[in-house]
Amino acid sequence: MSERAAPFYCPYCGDEDLRPHESGHGAWECASCNRAFQLKFLGLLTRGLQRNDVEGEGT
């Protein structure tokens, strides 16, 4: 997948006026609070999904 995933809100002020920042991939700037930030995908968690309906537990 080569498309850029865009954030919907600024993580600092919550405003929606975001633009790509010139520093590179995953960098965004907020015109409302004048902050620049970077988003990065770290990877998948190895623990996976855990089931809540394990036998022997009284629910």
All heavy atoms as TSV, in Angstrom:
chain	resi	resn	atom	element	x	y	z
A	1	MET	N	N	0.851	-1.179	0.000
A	1	MET	CA	C	0.000	0.000	0.000
A	1	MET	C	C	0.893	1.237	0.000
A	1	MET	O	O	1.709	1.429	0.882
A	1	MET	CB	C	-0.877	-0.040	1.237
A	1	MET	CG	C	-1.849	1.065	1.325
A	1	MET	SD	S	-3.001	0.655	2.646
A	1	MET	CE	C	-3.554	2.230	3.092
A	2	SER	N	N	0.729	2.055	-0.968
A	2	SER	CA	C	1.594	3.219	-1.094
A	2	SER	C	C	0.896	4.523	-0.746
A	2	SER	O	O	1.525	5.572	-0.750
A	2	SER	CB	C	2.133	3.300	-2.520
A	2	SER	OG	O	1.059	3.455	-3.414
A	3	GLU	N	N	-0.392	4.478	-0.439
A	3	GLU	CA	C	-1.110	5.693	-0.107
A	3	GLU	C	C	-0.776	6.144	1.307
A	3	GLU	O	O	-0.523	5.344	2.190
A	3	GLU	CB	C	-2.614	5.466	-0.227
A	3	GLU	CG	C	-3.050	5.181	-1.639
A	3	GLU	CD	C	-4.537	4.956	-1.725
A	3	GLU	OE1	O	-5.266	5.433	-0.842
A	3	GLU	OE2	O	-4.970	4.291	-2.667
A	4	ARG	N	N	-0.784	7.436	1.512
A	4	ARG	CA	C	-0.501	8.012	2.823
A	4	ARG	C	C	-1.773	8.003	3.670
A	4	ARG	O	O	-2.826	8.436	3.217
A	4	ARG	CB	C	-0.018	9.450	2.643
A	4	ARG	CG	C	0.308	10.143	3.933
A	4	ARG	CD	C	0.663	11.572	3.698
A	4	ARG	NE	N	1.864	11.650	2.907
A	4	ARG	CZ	C	2.708	12.649	2.959
A	4	ARG	NH1	N	2.479	13.657	3.748
A	4	ARG	NH2	N	3.776	12.650	2.203
A	5	ALA	N	N	-1.668	7.503	4.874
A	5	ALA	CA	C	-2.793	7.532	5.796
A	5	ALA	C	C	-2.771	8.872	6.524
A	5	ALA	O	O	-1.786	9.217	7.172
A	5	ALA	CB	C	-2.708	6.382	6.789
A	6	ALA	N	N	-3.830	9.618	6.401
A	6	ALA	CA	C	-3.884	10.955	6.990
A	6	ALA	C	C	-4.588	10.928	8.338
A	6	ALA	O	O	-5.617	10.269	8.490
A	6	ALA	CB	C	-4.622	11.892	6.046
A	7	PRO	N	N	-4.054	11.640	9.324
A	7	PRO	CA	C	-4.764	11.767	10.592
A	7	PRO	C	C	-5.983	12.677	10.404
A	7	PRO	O	O	-5.995	13.560	9.543
A	7	PRO	CB	C	-3.732	12.416	11.520
A	7	PRO	CG	C	-2.811	13.152	10.609
A	7	PRO	CD	C	-2.782	12.370	9.330
A	8	PHE	N	N	-7.003	12.447	11.202
A	8	PHE	CA	C	-8.213	13.263	11.112
A	8	PHE	C	C	-8.165	14.483	12.015
A	8	PHE	O	O	-8.778	15.495	11.733
A	8	PHE	CB	C	-9.447	12.426	11.454
A	8	PHE	CG	C	-9.707	11.335	10.470
A	8	PHE	CD1	C	-9.492	10.019	10.809
A	8	PHE	CD2	C	-10.145	11.614	9.188
A	8	PHE	CE1	C	-9.727	9.003	9.909
A	8	PHE	CE2	C	-10.387	10.608	8.266
A	8	PHE	CZ	C	-10.171	9.300	8.639
A	9	TYR	N	N	-7.451	14.367	13.152
A	9	TYR	CA	C	-7.402	15.443	14.134
A	9	TYR	C	C	-5.970	15.647	14.623
A	9	TYR	O	O	-5.186	14.714	14.670
A	9	TYR	CB	C	-8.266	15.099	15.356
A	9	TYR	CG	C	-9.700	14.811	15.013
A	9	TYR	CD1	C	-10.154	13.513	14.914
A	9	TYR	CD2	C	-10.583	15.851	14.783
A	9	TYR	CE1	C	-11.470	13.235	14.595
A	9	TYR	CE2	C	-11.905	15.586	14.463
A	9	TYR	CZ	C	-12.343	14.283	14.374
A	9	TYR	OH	O	-13.636	14.028	14.050
A	10	CYS	N	N	-5.662	16.862	15.021
A	10	CYS	CA	C	-4.372	17.159	15.631
A	10	CYS	C	C	-4.333	16.508	17.012
A	10	CYS	O	O	-5.282	16.649	17.794
A	10	CYS	CB	C	-4.198	18.673	15.772
A	10	CYS	SG	S	-2.729	19.164	16.710
A	11	PRO	N	N	-3.254	15.784	17.360
A	11	PRO	CA	C	-3.195	15.140	18.678
A	11	PRO	C	C	-3.013	16.131	19.823
A	11	PRO	O	O	-3.168	15.766	20.987
A	11	PRO	CB	C	-1.981	14.214	18.566
A	11	PRO	CG	C	-1.143	14.807	17.493
A	11	PRO	CD	C	-2.089	15.473	16.548
A	12	TYR	N	N	-2.725	17.378	19.533
A	12	TYR	CA	C	-2.507	18.387	20.574
A	12	TYR	C	C	-3.732	19.251	20.836
A	12	TYR	O	O	-4.126	19.451	21.975
A	12	TYR	CB	C	-1.309	19.275	20.211
A	12	TYR	CG	C	-0.039	18.487	20.125
A	12	TYR	CD1	C	0.466	18.082	18.898
A	12	TYR	CD2	C	0.635	18.104	21.263
A	12	TYR	CE1	C	1.622	17.333	18.810
A	12	TYR	CE2	C	1.795	17.353	21.196
A	12	TYR	CZ	C	2.282	16.973	19.972
A	12	TYR	OH	O	3.417	16.211	19.893
A	13	CYS	N	N	-4.351	19.765	19.770
A	13	CYS	CA	C	-5.488	20.672	19.973
A	13	CYS	C	C	-6.817	20.106	19.473
A	13	CYS	O	O	-7.867	20.652	19.777
A	13	CYS	CB	C	-5.212	22.016	19.303
A	13	CYS	SG	S	-5.249	21.967	17.488
A	14	GLY	N	N	-6.771	19.029	18.684
A	14	GLY	CA	C	-7.996	18.409	18.196
A	14	GLY	C	C	-8.573	19.041	16.943
A	14	GLY	O	O	-9.615	18.613	16.467
A	15	ASP	N	N	-7.914	20.044	16.401
A	15	ASP	CA	C	-8.426	20.702	15.204
A	15	ASP	C	C	-8.220	19.819	13.967
A	15	ASP	O	O	-7.401	18.905	13.970
A	15	ASP	CB	C	-7.715	22.049	15.009
A	15	ASP	CG	C	-8.497	22.972	14.097
A	15	ASP	OD1	O	-9.537	23.497	14.544
A	15	ASP	OD2	O	-8.070	23.148	12.934
A	16	GLU	N	N	-8.957	20.106	12.908
A	16	GLU	CA	C	-8.906	19.303	11.688
A	16	GLU	C	C	-8.101	19.960	10.568
A	16	GLU	O	O	-8.013	19.400	9.473
A	16	GLU	CB	C	-10.321	19.030	11.201
A	16	GLU	CG	C	-11.153	18.245	12.173
A	16	GLU	CD	C	-12.577	18.057	11.694
A	16	GLU	OE1	O	-12.933	18.550	10.609
A	16	GLU	OE2	O	-13.346	17.417	12.411
A	17	ASP	N	N	-7.510	21.111	10.800
A	17	ASP	CA	C	-6.780	21.840	9.764
A	17	ASP	C	C	-5.338	21.344	9.681
A	17	ASP	O	O	-4.396	22.011	10.104
A	17	ASP	CB	C	-6.826	23.339	10.051
A	17	ASP	CG	C	-6.378	24.172	8.862
A	17	ASP	OD1	O	-6.112	23.592	7.790
A	17	ASP	OD2	O	-6.284	25.400	9.010
A	18	LEU	N	N	-5.152	20.146	9.104
A	18	LEU	CA	C	-3.839	19.514	9.016
A	18	LEU	C	C	-3.345	19.498	7.574
A	18	LEU	O	O	-4.124	19.343	6.641
A	18	LEU	CB	C	-3.908	18.084	9.544
A	18	LEU	CG	C	-4.373	17.921	10.972
A	18	LEU	CD1	C	-4.499	16.446	11.306
A	18	LEU	CD2	C	-3.431	18.603	11.935
A	19	ARG	N	N	-2.037	19.646	7.433
A	19	ARG	CA	C	-1.395	19.596	6.113
A	19	ARG	C	C	-0.121	18.774	6.222
A	19	ARG	O	O	0.523	18.774	7.272
A	19	ARG	CB	C	-1.041	21.008	5.664
A	19	ARG	CG	C	-2.261	21.887	5.503
A	19	ARG	CD	C	-1.864	23.271	5.022
A	19	ARG	NE	N	-3.063	24.075	4.912
A	19	ARG	CZ	C	-3.355	25.085	5.721
A	19	ARG	NH1	N	-2.542	25.426	6.685
A	19	ARG	NH2	N	-4.472	25.763	5.568
A	20	PRO	N	N	0.282	18.102	5.138
A	20	PRO	CA	C	1.567	17.394	5.168
A	20	PRO	C	C	2.708	18.375	5.427
A	20	PRO	O	O	2.719	19.491	4.917
A	20	PRO	CB	C	1.681	16.788	3.773
A	20	PRO	CG	C	0.283	16.725	3.267
A	20	PRO	CD	C	-0.434	17.892	3.877
A	21	HIS	N	N	3.663	17.960	6.269
A	21	HIS	CA	C	4.817	18.799	6.595
A	21	HIS	C	C	5.961	18.476	5.645
A	21	HIS	O	O	6.095	17.352	5.173
A	21	HIS	CB	C	5.232	18.562	8.047
A	21	HIS	CG	C	6.271	19.504	8.549
A	21	HIS	ND1	N	6.057	20.854	8.642
A	21	HIS	CD2	C	7.536	19.293	8.977
A	21	HIS	CE1	C	7.144	21.424	9.116
A	21	HIS	NE2	N	8.055	20.496	9.327
A	22	GLU	N	N	6.801	19.432	5.378
A	22	GLU	CA	C	7.866	19.280	4.397
A	22	GLU	C	C	9.002	18.362	4.837
A	22	GLU	O	O	9.843	17.986	4.029
A	22	GLU	CB	C	8.449	20.646	4.050
A	22	GLU	CG	C	9.050	21.360	5.240
A	22	GLU	CD	C	9.404	22.806	4.954
A	22	GLU	OE1	O	8.760	23.423	4.096
A	22	GLU	OE2	O	10.324	23.302	5.604
A	23	SER	N	N	9.043	17.953	6.107
A	23	SER	CA	C	10.176	17.155	6.592
A	23	SER	C	C	10.129	15.697	6.162
A	23	SER	O	O	11.088	14.978	6.380
A	23	SER	CB	C	10.286	17.251	8.107
A	23	SER	OG	O	9.187	16.641	8.720
A	24	GLY	N	N	9.018	15.233	5.587
A	24	GLY	CA	C	9.025	13.883	5.047
A	24	GLY	C	C	7.775	13.085	5.336
A	24	GLY	O	O	6.762	13.597	5.798
A	25	HIS	N	N	7.892	11.771	5.067
A	25	HIS	CA	C	6.764	10.847	5.186
A	25	HIS	C	C	6.267	10.760	6.632
A	25	HIS	O	O	7.045	10.577	7.553
A	25	HIS	CB	C	7.187	9.464	4.705
A	25	HIS	CG	C	6.078	8.465	4.759
A	25	HIS	ND1	N	5.004	8.510	3.902
A	25	HIS	CD2	C	5.871	7.424	5.580
A	25	HIS	CE1	C	4.182	7.521	4.195
A	25	HIS	NE2	N	4.693	6.847	5.204
A	26	GLY	N	N	4.970	10.891	6.817
A	26	GLY	CA	C	4.360	10.773	8.133
A	26	GLY	C	C	4.392	12.044	8.951
A	26	GLY	O	O	3.935	12.054	10.081
A	27	ALA	N	N	4.927	13.123	8.412
A	27	ALA	CA	C	5.005	14.393	9.143
A	27	ALA	C	C	3.831	15.286	8.747
A	27	ALA	O	O	3.494	15.412	7.569
A	27	ALA	CB	C	6.319	15.090	8.848
A	28	TRP	N	N	3.213	15.887	9.756
A	28	TRP	CA	C	2.043	16.737	9.556
A	28	TRP	C	C	2.198	18.015	10.342
A	28	TRP	O	O	2.904	18.054	11.339
A	28	TRP	CB	C	0.774	15.998	10.012
A	28	TRP	CG	C	0.497	14.814	9.175
A	28	TRP	CD1	C	0.963	13.544	9.363
A	28	TRP	CD2	C	-0.278	14.773	7.991
A	28	TRP	NE1	N	0.524	12.714	8.374
A	28	TRP	CE2	C	-0.246	13.447	7.513
A	28	TRP	CE3	C	-1.001	15.713	7.287
A	28	TRP	CZ2	C	-0.910	13.063	6.362
A	28	TRP	CZ3	C	-1.670	15.326	6.139
A	28	TRP	CH2	C	-1.618	14.011	5.696
A	29	GLU	N	N	1.508	19.053	9.889
A	29	GLU	CA	C	1.499	20.308	10.631
A	29	GLU	C	C	0.058	20.765	10.825
A	29	GLU	O	O	-0.795	20.552	9.967
A	29	GLU	CB	C	2.317	21.381	9.931
A	29	GLU	CG	C	1.885	21.702	8.522
A	29	GLU	CD	C	2.801	22.692	7.843
A	29	GLU	OE1	O	4.011	22.410	7.774
A	29	GLU	OE2	O	2.285	23.731	7.379
A	30	CYS	N	N	-0.182	21.357	11.975
A	30	CYS	CA	C	-1.509	21.860	12.315
A	30	CYS	C	C	-1.491	23.383	12.190
A	30	CYS	O	O	-0.685	24.055	12.835
A	30	CYS	CB	C	-1.879	21.453	13.743
A	30	CYS	SG	S	-3.469	22.109	14.277
A	31	ALA	N	N	-2.367	23.913	11.353
A	31	ALA	CA	C	-2.435	25.358	11.160
A	31	ALA	C	C	-3.088	26.055	12.347
A	31	ALA	O	O	-2.878	27.248	12.556
A	31	ALA	CB	C	-3.196	25.682	9.877
A	32	SER	N	N	-3.834	25.328	13.149
A	32	SER	CA	C	-4.534	25.926	14.276
A	32	SER	C	C	-3.602	26.199	15.464
A	32	SER	O	O	-3.573	27.298	15.996
A	32	SER	CB	C	-5.682	25.019	14.709
A	32	SER	OG	O	-6.368	25.583	15.789
A	33	CYS	N	N	-2.809	25.194	15.870
A	33	CYS	CA	C	-1.933	25.373	17.044
A	33	CYS	C	C	-0.462	25.552	16.659
A	33	CYS	O	O	0.388	25.683	17.530
A	33	CYS	CB	C	-2.090	24.205	18.020
A	33	CYS	SG	S	-1.470	22.624	17.416
A	34	ASN	N	N	-0.183	25.553	15.349
A	34	ASN	CA	C	1.169	25.803	14.833
A	34	ASN	C	C	2.191	24.776	15.328
A	34	ASN	O	O	3.333	25.104	15.614
A	34	ASN	CB	C	1.616	27.228	15.184
A	34	ASN	CG	C	2.700	27.715	14.261
A	34	ASN	OD1	O	2.743	27.318	13.104
A	34	ASN	ND2	N	3.574	28.555	14.766
A	35	ARG	N	N	1.767	23.510	15.431
A	35	ARG	CA	C	2.668	22.430	15.834
A	35	ARG	C	C	2.878	21.476	14.659
A	35	ARG	O	O	2.003	21.290	13.836
A	35	ARG	CB	C	2.087	21.648	17.005
A	35	ARG	CG	C	2.102	22.401	18.301
A	35	ARG	CD	C	1.638	21.469	19.420
A	35	ARG	NE	N	1.853	22.056	20.710
A	35	ARG	CZ	C	0.880	22.429	21.532
A	35	ARG	NH1	N	-0.379	22.269	21.181
A	35	ARG	NH2	N	1.164	22.954	22.703
A	36	ALA	N	N	4.050	20.864	14.641
A	36	ALA	CA	C	4.344	19.823	13.664
A	36	ALA	C	C	4.550	18.521	14.427
A	36	ALA	O	O	5.117	18.515	15.523
A	36	ALA	CB	C	5.585	20.179	12.862
A	37	PHE	N	N	4.075	17.417	13.871
A	37	PHE	CA	C	4.217	16.116	14.522
A	37	PHE	C	C	4.401	15.051	13.457
A	37	PHE	O	O	4.181	15.275	12.275
A	37	PHE	CB	C	3.005	15.809	15.419
A	37	PHE	CG	C	1.688	15.828	14.699
A	37	PHE	CD1	C	1.148	14.656	14.184
A	37	PHE	CD2	C	0.973	17.002	14.549
A	37	PHE	CE1	C	-0.066	14.667	13.519
A	37	PHE	CE2	C	-0.238	17.023	13.897
A	37	PHE	CZ	C	-0.760	15.851	13.378
A	38	GLN	N	N	4.828	13.871	13.895
A	38	GLN	CA	C	5.073	12.776	12.961
A	38	GLN	C	C	4.376	11.514	13.444
A	38	GLN	O	O	4.418	11.187	14.634
A	38	GLN	CB	C	6.572	12.513	12.838
A	38	GLN	CG	C	6.912	11.531	11.755
A	38	GLN	CD	C	8.402	11.505	11.473
A	38	GLN	OE1	O	9.189	12.056	12.228
A	38	GLN	NE2	N	8.787	10.881	10.392
A	39	LEU	N	N	3.740	10.813	12.524
A	39	LEU	CA	C	3.079	9.551	12.818
A	39	LEU	C	C	3.908	8.418	12.229
A	39	LEU	O	O	4.443	8.535	11.136
A	39	LEU	CB	C	1.681	9.525	12.199
A	39	LEU	CG	C	0.731	10.615	12.656
A	39	LEU	CD1	C	-0.576	10.513	11.899
A	39	LEU	CD2	C	0.495	10.533	14.135
A	40	LYS	N	N	3.990	7.314	12.960
A	40	LYS	CA	C	4.795	6.195	12.494
A	40	LYS	C	C	4.128	4.887	12.908
A	40	LYS	O	O	3.739	4.717	14.059
A	40	LYS	CB	C	6.185	6.280	13.117
A	40	LYS	CG	C	7.123	5.193	12.679
A	40	LYS	CD	C	8.485	5.400	13.323
A	40	LYS	CE	C	9.429	4.304	12.932
A	40	LYS	NZ	N	10.738	4.459	13.573
A	41	PHE	N	N	4.020	3.965	11.966
A	41	PHE	CA	C	3.490	2.636	12.247
A	41	PHE	C	C	4.628	1.788	12.803
A	41	PHE	O	O	5.666	1.618	12.156
A	41	PHE	CB	C	2.934	2.015	10.968
A	41	PHE	CG	C	2.432	0.619	11.142
A	41	PHE	CD1	C	1.276	0.365	11.852
A	41	PHE	CD2	C	3.120	-0.441	10.598
A	41	PHE	CE1	C	0.815	-0.924	12.011
A	41	PHE	CE2	C	2.667	-1.728	10.748
A	41	PHE	CZ	C	1.512	-1.972	11.460
A	42	LEU	N	N	4.466	1.252	14.000
A	42	LEU	CA	C	5.522	0.479	14.638
A	42	LEU	C	C	5.487	-0.996	14.275
A	42	LEU	O	O	6.517	-1.643	14.247
A	42	LEU	CB	C	5.427	0.629	16.161
A	42	LEU	CG	C	5.609	2.051	16.680
A	42	LEU	CD1	C	5.411	2.085	18.185
A	42	LEU	CD2	C	6.960	2.603	16.288
A	43	GLY	N	N	4.318	-1.554	14.034
A	43	GLY	CA	C	4.204	-2.955	13.674
A	43	GLY	C	C	3.041	-3.616	14.390
A	43	GLY	O	O	2.340	-3.000	15.181
A	44	LEU	N	N	2.857	-4.877	14.125
A	44	LEU	CA	C	1.777	-5.639	14.741
A	44	LEU	C	C	2.244	-6.221	16.069
A	44	LEU	O	O	3.409	-6.587	16.221
A	44	LEU	CB	C	1.338	-6.771	13.810
A	44	LEU	CG	C	0.769	-6.324	12.466
A	44	LEU	CD1	C	0.509	-7.538	11.593
A	44	LEU	CD2	C	-0.499	-5.536	12.664
A	45	LEU	N	N	1.337	-6.328	17.002
A	45	LEU	CA	C	1.644	-6.921	18.296
A	45	LEU	C	C	1.685	-8.432	18.171
A	45	LEU	O	O	0.872	-9.035	17.479
A	45	LEU	CB	C	0.608	-6.511	19.334
A	45	LEU	CG	C	0.490	-5.006	19.572
A	45	LEU	CD1	C	-0.653	-4.721	20.532
A	45	LEU	CD2	C	1.793	-4.457	20.117
A	46	THR	N	N	2.602	-9.068	18.856
A	46	THR	CA	C	2.756	-10.514	18.737
A	46	THR	C	C	1.750	-11.287	19.576
A	46	THR	O	O	1.510	-12.457	19.325
A	46	THR	CB	C	4.170	-10.954	19.160
A	46	THR	OG1	O	4.401	-10.537	20.502
A	46	THR	CG2	C	5.198	-10.370	18.243
A	47	ARG	N	N	1.144	-10.655	20.548
A	47	ARG	CA	C	0.221	-11.386	21.423
A	47	ARG	C	C	-1.090	-11.746	20.741
A	47	ARG	O	O	-1.799	-12.625	21.173
A	47	ARG	CB	C	-0.026	-10.615	22.707
A	47	ARG	CG	C	-0.771	-9.321	22.507
A	47	ARG	CD	C	-1.044	-8.653	23.849
A	47	ARG	NE	N	-1.672	-7.379	23.636
A	47	ARG	CZ	C	-1.144	-6.224	23.953
A	47	ARG	NH1	N	0.027	-6.185	24.511
A	47	ARG	NH2	N	-1.785	-5.107	23.723
A	48	GLY	N	N	-1.453	-11.047	19.687
A	48	GLY	CA	C	-2.678	-11.352	18.964
A	48	GLY	C	C	-3.925	-11.067	19.776
A	48	GLY	O	O	-3.908	-10.324	20.741
A	49	LEU	N	N	-5.000	-11.700	19.392
A	49	LEU	CA	C	-6.265	-11.524	20.088
A	49	LEU	C	C	-6.384	-12.515	21.231
A	49	LEU	O	O	-5.960	-13.662	21.122
A	49	LEU	CB	C	-7.434	-11.722	19.124
A	49	LEU	CG	C	-7.506	-10.745	17.965
A	49	LEU	CD1	C	-8.636	-11.146	17.022
A	49	LEU	CD2	C	-7.717	-9.344	18.461
A	50	GLN	N	N	-6.994	-12.085	22.315
A	50	GLN	CA	C	-7.228	-12.964	23.457
A	50	GLN	C	C	-8.717	-13.175	23.615
A	50	GLN	O	O	-9.502	-12.243	23.560
A	50	GLN	CB	C	-6.644	-12.353	24.727
A	50	GLN	CG	C	-5.153	-12.186	24.663
A	50	GLN	CD	C	-4.605	-11.537	25.926
A	50	GLN	OE1	O	-5.347	-11.161	26.806
A	50	GLN	NE2	N	-3.294	-11.413	25.996
A	51	ARG	N	N	-9.097	-14.431	23.823
A	51	ARG	CA	C	-10.515	-14.757	23.984
A	51	ARG	C	C	-10.924	-14.580	25.425
A	51	ARG	O	O	-10.182	-14.865	26.344
A	51	ARG	CB	C	-10.764	-16.193	23.552
A	51	ARG	CG	C	-10.511	-16.395	22.068
A	51	ARG	CD	C	-10.769	-17.803	21.689
A	51	ARG	NE	N	-12.145	-18.143	22.026
A	51	ARG	CZ	C	-12.855	-19.090	21.458
A	51	ARG	NH1	N	-12.312	-19.781	20.493
A	51	ARG	NH2	N	-14.075	-19.349	21.824
A	52	ASN	N	N	-12.145	-14.140	25.626
A	52	ASN	CA	C	-12.692	-13.929	26.975
A	52	ASN	C	C	-13.509	-15.134	27.458
A	52	ASN	O	O	-13.872	-15.204	28.613
A	52	ASN	CB	C	-13.561	-12.676	27.013
A	52	ASN	CG	C	-12.732	-11.430	26.870
A	52	ASN	OD1	O	-11.553	-11.411	27.223
A	52	ASN	ND2	N	-13.327	-10.377	26.353
A	53	ASP	N	N	-13.822	-16.076	26.585
A	53	ASP	CA	C	-14.702	-17.189	26.943
A	53	ASP	C	C	-13.909	-18.479	27.158
A	53	ASP	O	O	-14.276	-19.538	26.667
A	53	ASP	CB	C	-15.802	-17.372	25.890
A	53	ASP	CG	C	-15.232	-17.642	24.510
A	53	ASP	OD1	O	-14.010	-17.465	24.320
A	53	ASP	OD2	O	-16.002	-18.022	23.624
A	54	VAL	N	N	-12.846	-18.429	27.945
A	54	VAL	CA	C	-12.027	-19.596	28.228
A	54	VAL	C	C	-12.792	-20.534	29.166
A	54	VAL	O	O	-13.424	-20.081	30.124
A	54	VAL	CB	C	-10.676	-19.168	28.863
A	54	VAL	CG1	C	-9.847	-20.382	29.227
A	54	VAL	CG2	C	-9.925	-18.264	27.912
A	55	GLU	N	N	-12.751	-21.852	28.894
A	55	GLU	CA	C	-13.456	-22.819	29.736
A	55	GLU	C	C	-12.872	-22.810	31.142
A	55	GLU	O	O	-11.681	-22.675	31.323
A	55	GLU	CB	C	-13.354	-24.228	29.149
A	55	GLU	CG	C	-14.206	-24.391	27.904
A	55	GLU	CD	C	-14.200	-25.824	27.419
A	55	GLU	OE1	O	-14.162	-26.730	28.265
A	55	GLU	OE2	O	-14.214	-26.021	26.209
A	56	GLY	N	N	-13.723	-23.014	32.138
A	56	GLY	CA	C	-13.278	-23.076	33.515
A	56	GLY	C	C	-13.455	-21.760	34.244
A	56	GLY	O	O	-13.367	-21.698	35.446
A	57	GLU	N	N	-13.694	-20.681	33.528
A	57	GLU	CA	C	-13.915	-19.409	34.171
A	57	GLU	C	C	-15.423	-19.194	34.309
A	57	GLU	O	O	-16.181	-19.392	33.376
A	57	GLU	CB	C	-13.329	-18.255	33.351
A	57	GLU	CG	C	-11.828	-18.228	33.337
A	57	GLU	CD	C	-11.318	-17.004	32.590
A	57	GLU	OE1	O	-12.127	-16.142	32.206
A	57	GLU	OE2	O	-10.122	-16.919	32.408
A	58	GLY	N	N	-15.825	-18.820	35.482
A	58	GLY	CA	C	-17.242	-18.556	35.703
A	58	GLY	C	C	-17.598	-17.124	35.368
A	58	GLY	O	O	-17.130	-16.203	35.992
A	59	THR	N	N	-18.415	-16.944	34.339
A	59	THR	CA	C	-18.818	-15.592	33.955
A	59	THR	C	C	-20.300	-15.434	34.066
A	59	THR	O	O	-21.076	-16.301	33.984
A	59	THR	CB	C	-18.400	-15.245	32.513
A	59	THR	OG1	O	-18.856	-16.258	31.639
A	59	THR	CG2	C	-16.913	-15.063	32.442
